């Protein structure tokens, strides 16, 4: 039973980290499209020259673009590409919330599965 518990916990943590990475990469794509550049692929979010301060600042701005505790405003006059990215970010937020709920529930259930 404990092996199943730890496997589910590891799966939830991995999914949570993947969703955060996807959210950050989508926000980076949003900034690139908004600036009129061609969007980079999602997998290239962390692979860049770390000594380049401009690239680091751009990624920091992308990281802080859409906070999770605020509603994501999707406006009608935006281009379709930006709306599609916002919908994907919104789904990532819902997935992150869902993973956090499962993680808290697993923490509560750990008292029964792993007695002190």
C-alpha positions in Angstrom: 0.0 0.0 0.0 2.8 2.4 0.8 4.4 1.8 -2.6 1.2 2.7 -4.3 0.9 5.8 -2.1 4.5 7.0 -2.9 3.9 6.2 -6.7 0.8 8.4 -6.8 2.5 11.1 -4.8 5.5 11.1 -7.2 3.1 11.2 -10.2 1.2 14.2 -8.8 4.5 16.1 -8.1 5.8 15.3 -11.6 2.6 16.4 -13.2 2.6 19.6 -11.1 6.1 20.4 -12.2 5.3 19.7 -15.8 2.2 21.9 -15.7 4.3 24.8 -14.2 6.9 24.4 -16.9 4.1 24.4 -19.6 2.6 27.5 -18.1 5.9 29.3 -18.1 6.7 28.3 -21.7 3.2 29.3 -22.9 3.6 32.7 -21.3 7.0 33.1 -23.0 5.3 32.3 -26.3 2.6 34.9 -25.5 5.2 37.6 -25.0 7.0 36.6 -28.2 3.8 36.7 -30.3 2.8 40.0 -28.6 6.2 41.5 -29.6 5.8 40.3 -33.2 8.4 37.6 -33.1 8.1 34.0 -34.2 7.2 31.9 -31.1 9.9 29.4 -29.9 8.9 25.8 -29.1 7.7 25.0 -25.6 10.7 22.7 -24.9 13.2 25.5 -25.4 12.1 27.6 -22.4 15.0 26.7 -20.2 17.7 26.2 -22.9 19.2 29.6 -23.4 22.3 31.5 -22.6 22.1 32.2 -18.9 24.8 34.9 -19.1 22.5 37.0 -21.4 20.8 39.4 -19.0 18.2 40.4 -21.6 17.1 36.8 -22.1 16.9 36.2 -18.4 14.8 39.4 -17.9 12.4 38.3 -20.6 12.0 34.9 -19.0 11.4 36.5 -15.6 8.8 38.8 -17.2 7.2 35.7 -18.8 7.2 33.9 -15.4 5.3 36.7 -13.7 2.9 37.5 -16.6 -0.3 35.8 -15.5 -0.6 35.1 -11.8 -2.5 32.1 -10.8 -4.7 33.7 -8.2 -6.2 36.2 -10.6 -8.7 35.6 -13.4 -7.3 35.4 -16.9 -9.0 38.1 -19.0 -9.6 36.9 -22.6 -10.6 39.9 -24.7 -12.5 39.7 -28.0 -10.2 42.1 -29.9 -7.0 40.1 -29.4 -5.6 38.0 -32.2 -6.6 34.4 -32.3 -3.1 33.1 -31.6 -3.0 35.1 -28.3 -6.5 33.9 -27.3 -5.5 30.3 -28.0 -2.4 30.6 -25.7 -4.5 32.2 -23.0 -7.0 29.3 -23.2 -4.0 26.9 -22.8 -2.7 28.8 -19.9 -6.1 28.8 -18.3 -6.3 25.0 -18.6 -2.8 24.8 -17.1 -4.0 26.8 -14.1 -7.0 24.4 -13.7 -4.6 21.4 -13.9 -2.3 23.0 -11.3 -5.2 23.6 -8.9 -6.4 20.1 -9.4 -2.9 18.7 -8.6 -2.6 20.8 -5.5 -6.0 19.5 -4.3 -4.8 16.0 -4.8 -1.5 16.7 -3.2 -3.2 18.1 -0.1 -5.6 15.2 0.0 -2.6 12.8 -0.2 -1.0 14.6 2.7 -4.1 14.1 4.8 -4.3 10.4 3.8 -0.7 9.9 4.7 -1.7 9.9 8.4 -3.7 6.7 7.8 -1.3 5.0 5.4 2.0 5.8 7.2 1.3 5.7 10.9 3.8 7.4 13.1 
